[in-house]
Amino acid sequence: MQTSEPAFFEAHCMCYAKSGSLSMSEKKILCLHGAGTSDDILRSQLGSIAPTLEKDLSVTLVYVNAPIDCGPHKAVDGIYEGPFKTWFTWSGQNPPPESDVESILDSFDLLYQIIEEQGPFEGVIGFSQGATIAAAILLHYQRQNPLEPAYALFKYAIFFSAAAIVDIEPIPLLKDWAENRKIHIPTLHVLGKEDPLYSEGIAMSKICSGDLTSVVTHNQGHCIPRDAGTVRAIVKAMEMLHFMSVVA
């Protein structure tokens, strides 16, 4: 399996004090969609996986929209109706313009608010850009709150077709895999071998603690698979991840 230098970022925003008005017996997983899609589209994309997860794990999947309006991703254009959303803008400039940085910080603020108002959440599921922002906020919270346990925000994370970001300032990329620069909760990385972002997904897995990290590959592209065999493998891995976090 090919590997790549890890590509990721962090940003500075207000520290989050975790709270939640929900009963502790109510287990939820936060679900973050990809760029140019929406909460409803992700609900459809997870349609082959979600019912089994909700039944077997007794959890509720909570889908939320990113804050920025945008055009549809080419993969959903003409198939789904809008509105279409993105978690941040990305111009590709180095250094990035202030608007790109602010868009990331705004998404952090929104997610902290969602966690506070609708949480606590057992875990987080992210697809594509949703996986990127999920991993980013895990690292951000960990660095802003070094004395908090690793599972303070989420107990586990599931990344489908994770997309990474170029090395930039003032949101610096991880240059090494030192322990204080890793995600220290159980993670599952679902990657398509035909996905142009496959190497970025592998890079994402490298910033997660090795003994808590699982990788499931499939022969498709940048998608959440729907074929029965792959779905069974993914659901089994997700269930193991969930119970690993419970034991931990």
C-alpha positions in Angstrom: 0.0 0.0 0.0 1.5 3.3 -1.0 2.1 6.0 1.5 2.5 9.8 1.3 3.8 12.6 3.6 0.9 13.5 5.9 -0.9 16.7 4.8 -3.0 18.5 7.4 -3.7 21.7 9.1 -4.7 23.3 12.4 -6.1 26.8 13.2 -6.5 29.0 16.2 -9.9 29.8 17.7 -11.6 29.9 21.1 -11.2 26.9 23.3 -14.4 24.8 23.6 -15.8 23.8 27.0 -17.7 20.6 26.3 -21.2 20.4 27.6 -24.5 18.9 26.6 -28.1 18.9 27.7 -28.9 15.4 26.2 -29.2 12.3 28.3 -26.0 10.4 28.5 -27.9 7.3 27.4 -28.6 8.9 24.1 -25.8 8.0 21.8 -25.2 10.0 18.6 -22.7 10.2 15.8 -22.1 13.5 14.0 -22.0 13.2 10.2 -20.2 15.8 8.1 -20.7 15.9 4.3 -18.3 16.6 1.5 -17.8 19.9 -0.4 -20.5 20.9 -2.8 -23.1 18.6 -1.2 -25.3 18.7 1.9 -26.6 16.9 4.9 -29.4 15.3 2.9 -26.9 14.1 0.2 -24.7 12.5 2.8 -27.8 10.8 4.3 -28.4 9.3 0.9 -24.8 8.4 0.4 -24.8 6.5 3.7 -28.1 4.8 2.9 -26.6 1.4 2.7 -24.7 1.6 5.9 -26.7 3.9 8.3 -29.6 1.6 9.1 -27.4 -1.3 10.2 -25.2 1.1 12.3 -28.2 2.7 14.0 -29.8 -0.7 14.8 -26.7 -2.7 15.8 -25.0 0.1 17.8 -28.2 1.8 19.1 -27.0 5.2 17.9 -28.6 8.1 16.0 -26.7 9.6 13.1 -26.9 13.4 13.2 -26.4 15.2 9.8 -25.5 18.9 9.7 -24.8 21.4 7.0 -21.6 23.3 6.4 -21.9 27.1 6.7 -20.9 28.2 3.2 -23.1 28.2 0.1 -21.4 26.9 -3.1 -22.1 25.2 -6.4 -22.7 21.4 -6.6 -19.9 19.0 -6.7 -19.6 17.4 -10.2 -20.5 14.0 -8.8 -23.9 15.2 -7.6 -24.7 17.9 -10.2 -28.0 17.2 -11.8 -28.7 14.3 -9.5 -29.5 16.0 -6.2 -31.2 19.3 -5.5 -29.5 22.1 -3.5 -28.7 24.0 -1.5 -25.1 22.9 -1.7 -22.6 23.6 1.0 -18.9 23.6 1.7 -16.9 23.7 5.0 -14.3 26.1 3.7 -13.0 27.8 0.6 -9.7 27.0 -0.8 -7.9 29.1 -3.4 -4.7 27.1 -3.6 -2.6 30.2 -2.9 0.4 30.0 -0.7 0.1 31.7 1.7 -3.7 31.5 1.6 -5.8 34.7 1.5 -7.5 35.7 4.8 -10.9 34.7 3.5 -9.7 31.0 3.2 -8.4 31.0 6.8 -11.5 32.7 8.1 -13.7 30.1 6.4 -11.9 27.3 8.3 -12.2 29.2 11.6 -15.9 29.8 11.0 -16.5 26.1 10.5 -14.6 25.3 13.7 -16.9 27.8 15.5 -20.0 26.2 14.0 -18.9 22.7 14.9 -18.1 23.6 18.5 -21.5 25.2 18.7 -23.2 22.1 17.3 -21.3 19.8 19.7 -22.3 22.0 22.6 -26.0 22.3 21.7 -26.7 18.9 20.2 -24.0 16.7 21.8 -22.4 14.9 23.4 -21.5 12.7 20.4 -20.0 9.2 20.6 -18.2 9.6 17.3 -17.9 11.5 14.0 -18.2 10.4 10.4 -16.8 12.6 7.7 -16.8 12.1 3.9 -14.1 13.9 1.7 -13.9 17.5 2.9 -16.1 16.5 5.9 -13.4 14.1 6.9 -10.8 16.8 6.6 -12.6 19.2 8.8 -13.4 16.5 11.3 -9.8 15.5 11.7 -8.8 19.2 11.8 -11.1 20.0 14.7 -9.9 16.9 16.6 -6.3 18.1 16.4 -7.3 21.7 17.1 -9.2 20.7 20.3 -6.4 18.5 21.4 -3.9 21.3 21.1 -6.1 23.9 22.6 -6.9 21.6 25.6 -3.8 19.5 26.2 -4.9 18.4 29.7 -8.3 17.1 28.4 -8.5 13.3 27.6 -8.1 12.5 23.9 -11.8 11.3 23.7 -13.2 14.6 25.2 -14.6 15.7 21.8 -15.3 12.3 20.1 -14.6 8.8 21.2 -13.8 7.7 17.6 -13.8 8.9 14.1 -14.6 7.4 10.7 -13.1 9.0 7.6 -14.4 8.2 4.1 -12.2 9.3 1.2 -10.4 11.9 3.3 -9.1 14.9 1.4 -6.0 16.7 2.7 -4.6 20.2 2.3 -1.4 21.7 1.1 1.3 23.0 3.5 0.4 26.5 4.4 0.6 29.2 7.0 -0.8 30.4 9.4 -2.5 27.0 9.5 0.6 24.9 9.4 0.7 21.4 8.1 2.0 18.6 10.2 5.6 18.1 9.3 6.2 15.0 11.4 4.2 12.3 13.2 5.3 13.1 16.7 3.0 11.8 19.4 1.8 15.3 20.3 0.8 15.8 16.6 -1.4 12.7 16.3 -5.1 11.9 16.8 -5.3 9.7 19.8 -8.7 8.1 19.4 -9.7 5.0 17.4 -10.1 5.9 13.7 -11.3 4.0 10.6 -10.2 5.1 7.2 -12.3 3.9 4.2 -10.4 4.5 1.0 -11.0 3.7 -2.7 -8.0 2.5 -4.7 -9.3 4.3 -7.8 -9.8 7.5 -5.8 -7.5 10.4 -7.0 -7.2 11.3 -3.3 -6.2 7.8 -2.2 -2.7 8.9 -1.2 -4.2 11.8 0.8 -6.4 9.3 2.6 -3.3 7.2 3.5 -1.6 10.4 4.7 -4.5 11.1 6.9 -4.2 7.7 8.5 -0.5 8.4 9.3 -1.5 11.3 11.7 -3.6 8.8 13.7 -2.2 6.6 16.5 -1.1 3.4 14.7 -2.5 0.9 17.3 -5.9 2.6 17.2 -6.1 3.0 13.4 -7.8 0.7 10.9 -7.9 1.0 7.1 -10.5 -0.5 4.8 -9.8 -0.3 1.1 -12.2 -1.0 -1.8 -11.8 -1.0 -5.6 -14.0 2.0 -6.3 -13.3 5.7 -6.5 -14.2 8.8 -4.5 -17.4 7.5 -3.0 -19.1 5.7 -0.1 -19.5 2.2 -1.5 -22.9 0.6 -1.8 -22.1 -3.0 -2.9 -23.1 -5.6 -0.4 -19.6 -7.1 0.2 -17.9 -3.8 0.8 -20.7 -2.5 3.0 -20.5 -5.6 5.2 -16.7 -5.1 5.6 -17.2 -1.4 6.5 -20.0 -2.0 8.9 -18.0 -4.7 10.7 -15.0 -2.4 11.0 -17.2 0.5 12.2 -18.8 -1.8 14.8 -15.4 -2.9 16.0 -14.3 0.7 16.3 -17.4 1.6 18.3 -16.8 -1.3 20.8 -13.1 -0.5 21.0 -14.0 3.0 22.2 -16.4 1.6 24.7 -13.8 -0.8 26.2 -11.2 2.0 26.2 
